[in-house]
Amino acid sequence: MVKKTLFTALSLLLTYNTYKLTTILFELPPETFSLLAIIVSAIALNFLITGAVAFLGFVYPTSRFLSNSYYKIKNLETLNLFYKWLGVDFFRLFLLKTFYRKKDNQRYFNGRKSGVLLFDYNTRQSEFGHLIALILVFALSLVLLLEGHKYVFIWMQPLNILLNLYPIILQRKHRIIVERLIERIDNKKRI
């Protein structure tokens, strides 16, 4: 209960700071911002929005807002093409070397059916959070563009792709393996 309250409060705090920063950008003309202020604003907005959504996903089953059919991998060839073309494998390797070291991976997947199901749940939670953040960051940057902040818009896009689109593709790629493992487990039960 404490974790849920704390993470909800953190999400609200990040949302409030997103609102405050956006208000500043709306109140001041674009030409008053230096390049450094533009870059810092773009980075801050990406992290604030992504963080606000992530904290909610850590304590609530947010992935349930989308149907199970959304999470099924339908076009494997297209997914593999995007994965390769965007270099998502380099992103995956970066995460493994920095944030998800080998010993930490055991909490995500322990090799048992319960681990496979937990891994499936975690991929869905992660993908949903990054999808919502991707949409929110893009929508806010579009509104800022319409307000004349074209450089904030331009600087927000690459970071939004890196912070949100890459993880979505990576989670979908993980789910290919998860779907195969679940199918294999189900087939063994029938025998």
VEXFIBA-214382 format. One line per field, with one value per atom (N, C-alpha, C, O): residue number from 1; atom name; x, y, z. Coordinates in steps of 0.02 Angstrom, whole numbers, m for minus. Layout:
N
pos <- NUM ...
site <- CA ...
east <- X ...
north <- Y ...
up <- Z ...
***
This chain:
191
pos <- 1 1 1 1 2 2 2 2 3 3 3 3 4 4 4 4 5 5 5 5 6 6 6 6 7 7 7 7 8 8 8 8 9 9 9 9 10 10 10 10 11 11 11 11 12 12 12 12 13 13 13 13 14 14 14 14 15 15 15 15 16 16 16 16 17 17 17 17 18 18 18 18 19 19 19 19 20 20 20 20 21 21 21 21 22 22 22 22 23 23 23 23 24 24 24 24 25 25 25 25 26 26 26 26 27 27 27 27 28 28 28 28 29 29 29 29 30 30 30 30 31 31 31 31 32 32 32 32 33 33 33 33 34 34 34 34 35 35 35 35 36 36 36 36 37 37 37 37 38 38 38 38 39 39 39 39 40 40 40 40 41 41 41 41 42 42 42 42 43 43 43 43 44 44 44 44 45 45 45 45 46 46 46 46 47 47 47 47 48 48 48 48 49 49 49 49 50 50 50 50 51 51 51 51 52 52 52 52 53 53 53 53 54 54 54 54 55 55 55 55 56 56 56 56 57 57 57 57 58 58 58 58 59 59 59 59 60 60 60 60 61 61 61 61 62 62 62 62 63 63 63 63 64 64 64 64 65 65 65 65 66 66 66 66 67 67 67 67 68 68 68 68 69 69 69 69 70 70 70 70 71 71 71 71 72 72 72 72 73 73 73 73 74 74 74 74 75 75 75 75 76 76 76 76 77 77 77 77 78 78 78 78 79 79 79 79 80 80 80 80 81 81 81 81 82 82 82 82 83 83 83 83 84 84 84 84 85 85 85 85 86 86 86 86 87 87 87 87 88 88 88 88 89 89 89 89 90 90 90 90 91 91 91 91 92 92 92 92 93 93 93 93 94 94 94 94 95 95 95 95 96 96 96 96 97 97 97 97 98 98 98 98 99 99 99 99 100 100 100 100 101 101 101 101 102 102 102 102 103 103 103 103 104 104 104 104 105 105 105 105 106 106 106 106 107 107 107 107 108 108 108 108 109 109 109 109 110 110 110 110 111 111 111 111 112 112 112 112 113 113 113 113 114 114 114 114 115 115 115 115 116 116 116 116 117 117 117 117 118 118 118 118 119 119 119 119 120 120 120 120 121 121 121 121 122 122 122 122 123 123 123 123 124 124 124 124 125 125 125 125 126 126 126 126 127 127 127 127 128 128 128 128 129 129 129 129 130 130 130 130 131 131 131 131 132 132 132 132 133 133 133 133 134 134 134 134 135 135 135 135 136 136 136 136 137 137 137 137 138 138 138 138 139 139 139 139 140 140 140 140 141 141 141 141 142 142 142 142 143 143 143 143 144 144 144 144 145 145 145 145 146 146 146 146 147 147 147 147 148 148 148 148 149 149 149 149 150 150 150 150 151 151 151 151 152 152 152 152 153 153 153 153 154 154 154 154 155 155 155 155 156 156 156 156 157 157 157 157 158 158 158 158 159 159 159 159 160 160 160 160 161 161 161 161 162 162 162 162 163 163 163 163 164 164 164 164 165 165 165 165 166 166 166 166 167 167 167 167 168 168 168 168 169 169 169 169 170 170 170 170 171 171 171 171 172 172 172 172 173 173 173 173 174 174 174 174 175 175 175 175 176 176 176 176 177 177 177 177 178 178 178 178 179 179 179 179 180 180 180 180 181 181 181 181 182 182 182 182 183 183 183 183 184 184 184 184 185 185 185 185 186 186 186 186 187 187 187 187 188 188 188 188 189 189 189 189 190 190 190 190 191 191 191 191
site <- N CA C O N CA C O N CA C O N CA C O N CA C O N CA C O N CA C O N CA C O N CA C O N CA C O N CA C O N CA C O N CA C O N CA C O N CA C O N CA C O N CA C O N CA C O N CA C O N CA C O N CA C O N CA C O N CA C O N CA C O N CA C O N CA C O N CA C O N CA C O N CA C O N CA C O N CA C O N CA C O N CA C O N CA C O N CA C O N CA C O N CA C O N CA C O N CA C O N CA C O N CA C O N CA C O N CA C O N CA C O N CA C O N CA C O N CA C O N CA C O N CA C O N CA C O N CA C O N CA C O N CA C O N CA C O N CA C O N CA C O N CA C O N CA C O N CA C O N CA C O N CA C O N CA C O N CA C O N CA C O N CA C O N CA C O N CA C O N CA C O N CA C O N CA C O N CA C O N CA C O N CA C O N CA C O N CA C O N CA C O N CA C O N CA C O N CA C O N CA C O N CA C O N CA C O N CA C O N CA C O N CA C O N CA C O N CA C O N CA C O N CA C O N CA C O N CA C O N CA C O N CA C O N CA C O N CA C O N CA C O N CA C O N CA C O N CA C O N CA C O N CA C O N CA C O N CA C O N CA C O N CA C O N CA C O N CA C O N CA C O N CA C O N CA C O N CA C O N CA C O N CA C O N CA C O N CA C O N CA C O N CA C O N CA C O N CA C O N CA C O N CA C O N CA C O N CA C O N CA C O N CA C O N CA C O N CA C O N CA C O N CA C O N CA C O N CA C O N CA C O N CA C O N CA C O N CA C O N CA C O N CA C O N CA C O N CA C O N CA C O N CA C O N CA C O N CA C O N CA C O N CA C O N CA C O N CA C O N CA C O N CA C O N CA C O N CA C O N CA C O N CA C O N CA C O N CA C O N CA C O N CA C O N CA C O N CA C O N CA C O N CA C O N CA C O N CA C O N CA C O N CA C O N CA C O N CA C O N CA C O N CA C O N CA C O N CA C O N CA C O N CA C O N CA C O N CA C O N CA C O N CA C O N CA C O N CA C O N CA C O N CA C O N CA C O N CA C O N CA C O N CA C O N CA C O N CA C O N CA C O N CA C O N CA C O N CA C O
east <- 41 0 43 27 99 143 174 179 197 227 177 194 116 64 51 45 46 35 94 85 154 214 222 236 213 222 166 178 106 52 68 57 94 113 169 169 218 273 247 270 201 171 135 141 98 63 112 101 167 218 250 260 265 294 243 262 180 127 121 114 123 119 179 170 238 297 294 319 263 252 206 219 154 107 142 132 182 217 265 267 304 351 314 335 260 220 191 188 168 140 192 176 253 307 318 325 319 330 272 284 211 154 154 133 179 176 230 219 286 342 348 338 364 374 435 484 433 487 556 606 559 624 659 718 625 656 698 734 693 728 794 797 847 912 911 865 961 965 970 939 1008 1014 947 930 909 843 795 755 800 759 775 731 840 861 842 817 854 837 762 739 723 650 627 583 655 637 654 615 713 734 689 665 678 637 566 540 535 467 463 416 512 514 518 480 565 574 516 497 489 432 372 341 355 296 307 265 365 379 382 357 411 415 346 332 304 237 197 163 202 167 199 164 265 301 284 272 283 268 199 189 151 84 87 54 125 131 167 159 207 242 194 209 137 93 21 m18 3 m65 m60 m12 m107 m106 m131 m184 m93 m114 m121 m159 m84 m86 m154 m169 m196 m263 m310 m365 m289 m329 m334 m380 m286 m287 m305 m287 m340 m362 m302 m249 m312 m260 m241 m183 m288 m272 m220 m181 m218 m166 m97 m51 m89 m24 m1 58 m45 m25 16 m2 70 113 81 76 61 25 69 61 115 156 230 263 254 322 374 425 362 411 421 477 366 371 406 448 389 422 497 537 517 588 623 680 587 615 629 683 580 589 644 685 644 694 765 809 774 839 855 910 808 819 833 875 799 810 868 888 896 952 932 969 873 847 891 893 926 969 1026 1046 1051 1102 1073 1106 1011 975 968 979 949 942 1009 1011 1063 1129 1149 1178 1134 1147 1111 1140 1047 1007 1037 1040 1057 1086 1152 1168 1190 1255 1248 1293 1192 1185 1131 1146 1069 1013 994 974 998 975 1032 1036 1075 1131 1105 1048 1147 1127 1094 1042 1123 1095 1025 984 1012 947 893 834 913 865 824 770 850 815 748 701 742 679 626 566 648 602 583 529 629 616 656 717 620 654 655 679 629 631 571 563 528 468 408 412 352 290 271 250 276 260 305 283 368 414 396 402 374 353 292 289 244 184 200 171 246 267 303 293 346 382 333 341 282 230 195 186 176 143 189 166 252 299 310 317 312 320 259 266 200 138 137 120 155 155 204 188 263 314 292 298 267 246 190 191 140 84 108 89 151 177 214 205 257 295 250 263 199 152 115 109 89 53 101 83 161 210 228 234 238 253 199 213 137 80 76 66 82 77 133 121 194 251 242 252 222 212 155 162 100 43 63 47 98 119 168 164 214 262 227 247 174 134 99 96 71 39 91 77 150 204 225 239 226 242 190 208 127 73 78 54 109 119 183 200 218 277 343 396 342 403 429 431 448 469 533 542 578 641 631 665 585 568 539 556 494 464 519 519 565 618 663 681 679 723 686 718 621 583 578 575 576 563 616 598 680 730 730 736 724 723 659 662 603 541 547 524 579 590 634 620 688 735 704 711 669 640 577 562 541 475 464 437 483 472 517 494 581 627 605 605 586 561 498 490 454 394 414 389 458 480 516 506 557 594 546 556 495 447 407 392 390 354 399 376 462 510 515 518 517 518 456 459 400 337 333 295 372 375 400 371 452 481 431 421 400 352 294 273 267 211 230 190 291 314 320 301 347 354 287 277 240 173 140 108 147 119 150 115 216 251 227 217 219 195 125 110 82 13 10 m31 54 56 78 53 125 148 93 87 51 m5 m56 m85 m66 m116 m93 m135 m28 m1 m8 12
north <- m60 0 63 113 61 119 132 189 78 85 115 159 91 115 189 228 209 280 323 376 300 338 346 401 292 295 336 371 333 375 448 491 463 532 556 613 513 531 545 591 504 514 582 618 597 662 720 772 712 764 776 833 722 729 760 800 742 771 846 886 864 935 974 1029 946 979 984 1032 935 939 998 1037 1004 1059 1127 1173 1133 1196 1214 1272 1167 1180 1198 1243 1163 1178 1248 1285 1267 1334 1388 1438 1376 1425 1431 1486 1373 1375 1411 1445 1403 1437 1512 1551 1532 1602 1645 1704 1615 1653 1639 1583 1690 1679 1635 1637 1595 1548 1581 1550 1641 1673 1692 1710 1689 1706 1649 1658 1589 1531 1520 1523 1509 1493 1420 1382 1402 1333 1285 1232 1304 1263 1255 1199 1308 1305 1260 1224 1264 1222 1148 1107 1132 1063 1036 981 1076 1055 1045 997 1089 1082 1019 983 1005 945 882 835 881 823 816 761 871 869 845 803 870 850 775 741 750 678 636 589 654 616 625 577 684 696 654 621 657 620 544 507 522 450 425 371 464 445 443 397 492 493 431 401 411 351 288 242 287 228 214 157 266 256 225 184 245 215 141 99 126 57 12 m49 40 m1 m27 m77 6 m14 m29 m55 m14 m29 m71 m63 m116 m157 m118 m133 m67 m21 m55 m32 m109 m142 m170 m185 m178 m206 m157 m177 m95 m48 m67 m46 m106 m130 m204 m241 m226 m296 m342 m321 m406 m456 m459 m474 m446 m449 m397 m409 m340 m290 m320 m307 m358 m383 m444 m463 m474 m530 m503 m453 m538 m518 m545 m606 m500 m519 m519 m562 m473 m468 m471 m420 m531 m544 m513 m487 m517 m492 m416 m392 m380 m307 m290 m245 m326 m313 m325 m284 m380 m395 m342 m324 m318 m266 m202 m174 m179 m119 m130 m86 m188 m205 m198 m169 m226 m224 m154 m128 m125 m60 m4 39 m5 47 31 74 m28 m46 m57 m40 m85 m96 m145 m143 m189 m237 m200 m222 m146 m106 m75 m70 m53 m26 m81 m68 m141 m197 m212 m222 m213 m226 m172 m186 m110 m54 m64 m55 m83 m94 m152 m148 m205 m262 m245 m272 m201 m182 m129 m121 m94 m39 m53 m59 m57 m60 m131 m141 m178 m246 m295 m336 m291 m338 m409 m420 m457 m528 m551 m584 m533 m557 m528 m560 m468 m437 m468 m464 m500 m529 m585 m600 m616 m672 m650 m691 m588 m566 m557 m554 m552 m545 m612 m621 m660 m725 m778 m777 m825 m876 m945 m993 m950 m1013 m1058 m1108 m1042 m1082 m1051 m995 m1087 m1061 m995 m948 m992 m930 m873 m816 m890 m839 m816 m757 m863 m846 m800 m750 m817 m776 m707 m656 m705 m640 m599 m538 m632 m597 m569 m513 m609 m586 m524 m474 m527 m470 m408 m353 m418 m362 m331 m270 m373 m345 m304 m251 m327 m290 m224 m172 m227 m166 m114 m56 m138 m94 m65 m5 m108 m84 m33 18 m48 m2 66 118 65 127 168 229 135 171 195 248 156 177 241 288 241 301 361 416 349 404 429 489 383 402 448 500 428 467 535 587 535 598 647 707 621 665 693 753 651 675 726 778 712 759 826 878 825 888 925 986 889 922 952 1004 920 946 1011 1059 1012 1073 1129 1186 1111 1162 1187 1246 1143 1163 1213 1264 1199 1245 1312 1363 1312 1374 1410 1463 1382 1415 1388 1412 1338 1310 1253 1195 1270 1217 1183 1123 1219 1187 1140 1089 1156 1109 1046 990 1055 998 954 893 986 949 911 854 942 910 855 809 860 809 743 690 746 685 631 573 645 591 558 497 598 569 528 476 551 513 445 395 445 382 335 276 362 322 298 240 342 324 282 244 288 256 208 154 228 183 122 66 132 76 24 m36 45 m5 m41 m100 m7 m41 m97 m153 m82 m133 m190 m248 m172 m223 m269 m329 m241 m282 m327 m384 m302 m343 m401 m458 m387 m439 m492 m552 m469 m516 m560 m619 m530 m567 m623 m671 m619 m675 m737 m791 m729 m784 m807 m866 m758 m774 m814 m864 m793 m829 m901 m947 m911 m979 m1021 m1080 m992 m1028 m1047 m1103 m1001 m1015 m1070 m1114 m1066 m1118 m1186 m1237 m1187 m1250 m1278 m1338 m1235 m1257 m1285 m1337 m1251 m1274 m1341 m1383 m1350 m1413 m1471 m1526 m1458 m1510 m1530 m1588 m1482 m1498 m1544 m1588 m1535 m1575 m1648 m1693 m1659 m1726 m1770 m1829
up <- 0 0 0 m33 37 40 m28 m50 m61 m127 m176 m215 m175 m221 m209 m257 m147 m130 m151 m181 m136 m153 m228 m252 m266 m339 m372 m421 m344 m370 m358 m401 m299 m282 m327 m350 m340 m385 m455 m488 m478 m544 m547 m596 m495 m492 m491 m522 m454 m451 m519 m540 m555 m622 m670 m713 m663 m704 m691 m737 m627 m609 m638 m664 m634 m662 m738 m767 m770 m843 m858 m904 m819 m827 m817 m856 m765 m751 m807 m829 m831 m885 m950 m986 m963 m1023 m1018 m1067 m959 m948 m963 m995 m941 m955 m1030 m1057 m1064 m1137 m1173 m1223 m1148 m1178 m1166 m1208 m1107 m1088 m1122 m1133 m1138 m1167 m1241 m1264 m1280 m1352 m1365 m1327 m1417 m1432 m1438 m1419 m1463 m1474 m1408 m1410 m1352 m1288 m1260 m1211 m1290 m1265 m1301 m1363 m1263 m1292 m1315 m1299 m1354 m1377 m1318 m1318 m1267 m1207 m1173 m1152 m1166 m1134 m1174 m1146 m1240 m1284 m1274 m1266 m1274 m1266 m1197 m1191 m1145 m1077 m1070 m1039 m1100 m1097 m1133 m1108 m1191 m1229 m1190 m1187 m1160 m1121 m1059 m1044 m1024 m964 m978 m942 m1030 m1047 m1063 m1042 m1099 m1114 m1050 m1041 m1006 m945 m896 m863 m892 m847 m867 m825 m931 m954 m950 m926 m974 m973 m901 m886 m856 m786 m753 m714 m768 m738 m757 m716 m820 m843 m813 m794 m810 m785 m712 m693 m671 m600 m590 m545 m631 m626 m646 m616 m698 m722 m673 m676 m628 m578 m525 m492 m515 m460 m481 m441 m543 m567 m631 m670 m643 m703 m764 m792 m784 m837 m905 m947 m915 m981 m997 m1055 m947 m958 m994 m1015 m1002 m1040 m1114 m1149 m1138 m1207 m1206 m1160 m1258 m1261 m1274 m1297 m1258 m1270 m1344 m1360 m1388 m1460 m1480 m1527 m1445 m1460 m1449 m1487 m1396 m1376 m1416 m1412 m1456 m1498 m1557 m1588 m1572 m1627 m1691 m1701 m1735 m1795 m1857 m1901 m1862 m1922 m1902 m1893 m1895 m1873 m1919 m1896 m1984 m2033 m2025 m2027 m2017 m2008 m1944 m1942 m1890 m1826 m1832 m1809 m1863 m1872 m1915 m1903 m1966 m2008 m1969 m1973 m1930 m1889 m1837 m1825 m1806 m1755 m1784 m1754 m1844 m1876 m1904 m1893 m1939 m1972 m1922 m1935 m1865 m1814 m1767 m1727 m1772 m1729 m1657 m1611 m1647 m1579 m1541 m1480 m1577 m1543 m1506 m1452 m1533 m1499 m1435 m1383 m1440 m1382 m1329 m1270 m1350 m1303 m1269 m1208 m1307 m1279 m1229 m1177 m1246 m1201 m1134 m1081 m1138 m1077 m1036 m974 m1070 m1035 m1000 m948 m1030 m1001 m946 m905 m946 m897 m845 m785 m866 m819 m798 m741 m843 m830 m833 m879 m784 m781 m772 m751 m787 m788 m723 m725 m666 m602 m590 m557 m616 m606 m650 m635 m706 m752 m721 m745 m669 m638 m608 m604 m588 m560 m615 m601 m678 m733 m764 m791 m760 m791 m754 m754 m722 m682 m716 m686 m778 m814 m802 m837 m755 m742 m776 m802 m774 m805 m772 m806 m706 m671 m695 m700 m709 m734 m805 m821 m846 m914 m912 m948 m869 m863 m834 m855 m786 m758 m810 m815 m849 m902 m954 m978 m971 m1017 m989 m1024 m926 m893 m894 m910 m878 m876 m945 m951 m997 m1065 m1084 m1116 m1064 m1079 m1040 m1068 m977 m936 m965 m972 m981 m1009 m1076 m1088 m1119 m1185 m1180 m1214 m1138 m1130 m1104 m1130 m1053 m1025 m1077 m1081 m1115 m1166 m1223 m1252 m1240 m1292 m1272 m1311 m1211 m1186 m1183 m1203 m1157 m1154 m1224 m1234 m1272 m1341 m1369 m1399 m1358 m1384 m1349 m1381 m1282 m1244 m1261 m1270 m1266 m1283 m1353 m1365 m1400 m1468 m1470 m1503 m1437 m1436 m1406 m1434 m1350 m1319 m1364 m1371 m1395 m1440 m1500 m1526 m1523 m1579 m1558 m1597 m1499 m1473 m1467 m1484 m1442 m1437 m1506 m1514 m1554 m1623 m1648 m1678 m1635 m1656 m1619 m1644 m1560 m1522 m1545 m1518 m1594 m1621 m1595 m1614 m1552 m1523 m1567 m1545 m1628 m1675 m1654 m1668 m1621 m1600 m1541 m1536 m1497 m1443 m1474 m1454 m1523 m1558 m1589 m1581 m1624 m1659 m1610 m1623 m1553 m1504 m1464 m1439 m1458 m1421 m1458 m1427 m1524 m1563 m1557 m1543 m1566 m1560 m1491 m1486 m1440 m1372 m1361 m1328 m1386 m1380 m1415 m1389 m1473 m1509 m1468 m1461 m1441 m1402 m1336 m1318 m1300 m1235 m1240 m1194 m1295 m1297 m1355 m1345 m1416 m1473 m1470 m1481 m1456 m1452 m1400 m1415 m1339 m1291 m1313 m1298 m1350 m1375 m1423 m1417 m1470 m1518 m1482 m1498 m1433 m1395 m1356 m1355 m1325 m1288 m1335 m1318 m1393 m1442 m1465 m1474 m1474 m1493 m1437 m1450 m1375 m1318 m1318 m1302 m1335 m1332 m1383 m1375 m1437 m1485 m1448 m1455 m1409 m1370 m1317 m1306 m1283 m1230 m1259 m1229 m1316 m1346 m1363 m1353 m1388 m1404 m1341 m1341 m1288 m1225 m1195 m1171 m1196 m1170 m1211 m1183 m1277 m1320 m1306 m1303 m1296 m1280 m1213 m1207 m1164 m1098 m1103 m1074 m1140 m1149 m1186 m1170 m1236 m1273 m1229 m1236 m1183 m1137 m1090 m1071 m1070 m1025 m1058 m1026 m1124 m1160 m1169 m1176 m1169 m1181 m1121 m1123
***
